[in-house]
């Protein structure tokens, strides 16, 4: 069994074990005061999201004691995205997968630290959203290099990047017009999970099924391309229907 797969199994074991403890100890009526009202739905449900916040709480507390700023984690998320892209470009999908997950975790830290310290601001929200896009560009740029000799997959990488940016753009443009839209699949959390796990599992799956390395990752990229473009189209129509078609007289 591949060492990287053993490591993944160990990590999943820790996660599922802590989920069981959290299920036993948590109060279902407890409301998380640090939960952002701007986040959309999460594909794995509110339980997994609240468990994750509980799981990382000691690290958030440590970051607060160290006086690390939300901007530090914004930049760290972008750095991890770029590092994941480099890992993919050099044919190391497992490292790329871990880079994606670490970048996603950093993205969670910045918001919780800002709300805990009471310093959430429009500037912080702008930096958070913008640097998230930089991180995604870094990841997909690396994937484009990884698949340079497979034109069809390279096209899927381009479509996945474009679709990912459009999902965020349609929401932001709608909110600028007074329409909040959080509906649709393949939002950032779903993209991170799908691409991250595909990167971690790809070499082991290729070995088991005797397929070329990169096959599972290619399927994940294709799913992201289809899902994000469908979501972007759906959001465009959904928002347009809620906007007036003429200026108020």
N, C-alpha and C positions, 0 to 999 in steps of 0.2 A: 504494500500500500504506500502511495506517495506521501512523503513527510508533510507536504503542504496540505494534503487532504486530512491527515491526522490532526494537524493543527486546527483546521476548520471544524472538524468534529468536536475537538476539545472546546473550542470557543462556543459552538452551538450548545454543547452540554452545559456549560456555565450559564448561558442565556436561558435555556429551558428550565434548569434547576432553580434559578433565581425567579423566573416567572411563577413557578409553583409556590415559592415562598411568598411572593408578592400577592398572589391570589388568596392565600390564607390570611395574610396580615392586613391587607388593604381594606379600607372602609369604602364600599361602593358609592356612598353619598358624598365622599370627600371631593371637593372641587379644587383643581389646581389653579391657584391664583396667578401663576406665571405663564399659563397657557395663552398663546397669542390668538386673538380673535381673527387675525388675518389669514390663518392657515386654513386650507381647504380640508376636505375629507381625506382620510388615510386608508389605503387599500386593505391594510391588515387590521383595521379597527381601532377604536379608541383605547381598548385595553392594552394593546402592544405599545401604543404611543405613551400612555401614562406610565406603563412599566418602564419604558426606556428612560423617561424623565426621572423616575425613582432610582433607577440603576445608576445613572450618571451623577446623581445629586452629590455624593461625596467629592467627586472631581470638580463639580461646579463650586462647591464650598471651598475647596482648596484653591481654585482659581481666584475666588473672591478674596481669600486671605492674602494671596500673592499680588492682589491689586492689578490683575490683568484686565485690560480694557476689552469691550466688545469689538473694537476695531482690530485688536490683535488677533482675535479669532476669525474675523472677516478675512484678514490677510492670510492667516494660516490655512483657511479653507481653500483660498485661491492657490496657495503654494502646493497643497496636497493635490489639487486638481491638475496642476502643471506636472507634478511628480508622477501622478497616475498616467498622464499622457506620455511622458517619457518612458515609463515602464512598458506601456503598450507598444510604443514605437520600437523599443529594443527587444520585443518578443517575450516580455515577462508579464503575462496576463494576471498571474496570481498577485504579484506586487501591485499591478494596476488596480485590481479589485480592492485590495486593502487600502490603497491610496484614496479610492472613491469613498469607502466607508469612513475613513478618518476625516476626509474633507466634509462629509455629511455631518459627522459628529461635531466638528468645529462650528458648522453652521447652526447647530442647535445651541451650543454654548453661548454664542454671542447674544442671541435673543434673551436667554434666561438670565444672563449676567446683567444685561441692560435693564431688564424689568425688575430684577432684584434690587439693583442700586438706584432705581428710579430715574435712569438717564436715557430711556428710550426717546428717540427724537427723529424728525424727518430726515436729518442728515444720516443718522445711523441706518434707517430703513433704506435710504438710497444706496449707501455703500454696501449694505448686505445684499440687496437685489443685484446690484451691478457686478460685484465681485463673484457672486454665484454664477453669473453668465460667463465671466472670465474663466472660472474653473471648468465649466462645461466645454467651452471652446478648447481649453487645454486638453481635456480628455479626448474629445472627438478628433482633434488634430493628430494626437498620437495614434488613435485608431486608424485614421486615414493613412498614416505611414505604414502601420502594421499590415494593412490590406492593399498596399499599393499595387501588388501584382494580381489582385482579384477585383477586376473593374466593377462587377455587379455589387459586391459587398462594399466597395469604396463608395459607390453611388448611394447605398443604404446609409452609410456613415454620414454623407452629406445631407441626405434627407432627414436623418435622425437629429442632426445638429440644427438644421433649419426648423424642423418641427418643434424641437425643444425651445428654441428662441421665440418662435411664434406663439407657443402656449403662454409664455410669460408676457410677451408683448401684447397679445389681445387682452389679457387681464388688466395689465397696466394702463392700456389705452382706454379700456372701458371704465376703469376707476377714475381716470382723468375727466371723463364725461359724466361721472356720477352714477355709474352702474357697476356694482360689485358682482363679479362672476367667479365662483370657485368650483364650478361644475366641470366634469370631464375626467377622463382617465389620463394616465401617464403624466401626472404632475411631478414635481422635482423628486419627492420622496420615492415614488414608484420607479422613476428612472434610475435613481441611485441604487435601489435594491436590486432591480433586474440586472443592471449592468455590472454592479459589484459582485453579485453571486455568480453571474456568468463568467466573469474573469477568474474568480476563485476556483470554480468547478471545471472550467474548460479543459485544462491539461488532463485531469483524471478521467473525465468523460471521454476524451479523445483516446486515451489509453484503453479504457474498458471496451469501447465500441469499435476500436481500430479505425478511427476516422482522423482526418487531418486536424492538427491543432488549430484552433480558431473557429471550428464549426459551430460549437454551442454559442460562442460569443457572437458569431455572425447572425445566428437566429435571434438572439436577444436584441441586437442592433436593429434588425428588420422589424421586430415587434415594436420597438421604440419608435422607429420611423413611421409605421402605420398608425400607432396609437397617438403619437403627438400631432401628426397632421390631421387626423380625424378630430382630435380634441380642439385644435386650433380652428378648424372649419366650423365645428359645432359652436364654439364660443363666439366666433364672428357673427354667425346667424343669431344666436341667443341674445347677444348684446345689441345687435342692430335692431332687433324687434322691439327693444325696450327704449330706443332712442327716438325722439321726434324727427320727422323727415323735413322739417322746415324751421327756420329761426322764429322764435316768438315775436309777434308783432307788437 
